[in-house]
Amino acid sequence: MEDKIMLLWKIQSAIQQIQSLAAKGWPPGQSILRQPGWCEGFVSGCPCDPAPGPLSMGLIATRELDMHGDKADLALLINDIQDAVNSLH
């Protein structure tokens, strides 16, 4: 249970950071936001849509935030979330 609470906290933190970037006009923001939003519903056990296909938010985040940007910590957070959700899924 504690692990899920920590994972939900991570997801919410990532969503807030990505929303901030998307609001500033960062094009991949909306694409990435769909996936942690789905993950939040999945982890919390709320009825949600079927999985949006294989999670790719980690790859996008690594490419856009780490390799070509200055947000390596956010990319790592998104990759951690993806790994954790994949292990539950």
N, C-alpha and C positions, 0 to 999 in steps of 0.2 A: 504494500500500500504506500509506504513512504517513497519507494522508487517511482511510483506513478505520480505522486505529488511533486516530486522533484522534476520529473519529466514534463509535467504540465507547466511548472514554473518556467522551465527552459523554453518551452514552446511559446508561452505568452511573452517572454522576453524577446525572443526572436521575432515574433509577429510585430511587436511594438517598434523594434528597430527597423524592420523591413518597411513597415507602414511609413515611418519617418522618411526613409530613403525614397519610397515611391511617391510620397507627397512632394518631394523636391524634383520629381520628373525622372527618376531612375527607371528606365524601360523594363528591366527584368523583374522589378519589384512586384508587379501584379501577377506575373507568372509564378514567382516563388511563393507569394502569399497564399495561393490556393492550396498548396500542399501542407504547410504547417496548420492551416485552418482545418483541413481534413484530419490531420494527425491529432489535433486537440480534441475533436469530437470522438475519434476512435479510442484514444487513451482514456477519456472521461467516461466512455461507455454510453454516450448519447447516441440515439439513432442518427445515422448519417448516411450520406450517399455511398455507393460502392467506391472502393479505392480508385483514385484517379490514374490508374495504371501504375507501373513501377515508379517509385519515388525517384525523382531526378533533381530535387532541390539541392542536394549536396554537391552534385557536379556543377550545377549552374552557379551556386554560391562560391565554390572554389574558383571557378573560372572568372567570375565577375567581381568578387570581393577580395580574393586573395591574390591571384595571379595578375589581374589588371587593375586592382584597386588597393585600398589601404585598410581594409576591414577584415584582416585575417582572423581575428577573434570571433567575429560574427559568422564567418565561413566555417570555422571549427564548431561553433555551437550548432549550426544548421546540420552539419555532418553528424554530430553526436545525436541529434534528434532523429535523423533519418535512420541511423544504425539501431537506436533503441526501439523505434517503432517497427522496423523490419524484424527485430528479434521477437516482438510481441505478436506480429501479424501472421 
